[in-house]
């Protein structure tokens, strides 16, 4: 037995199957939708962690120059075979201090437990 399926019969069969399944699917969606209202207490409190921040101070070891570098001779120049030293003296500075940021307290947002 040879069955001939025409394009029209295949299209009508697909349309019929869609027509049957679409109402079933749409009724499932409509039946599961639910809305409701309730009364709730909404906490709008904000909590913070207190953090103490110390002052930010900059120290400059080469603040104020007192003396530049120099050289000096030391030893016994008059003695035959004596040792003399050409000594180096580094620069001399007074250390300075500058406050960049004063100490303060900051609040860091955190969860309210």
Helices and strands as residue ranges (DSSP letters): H 7-32, E 47-53, E 56-67, E 70-75, E 84-89, E 92-101, E 104-110
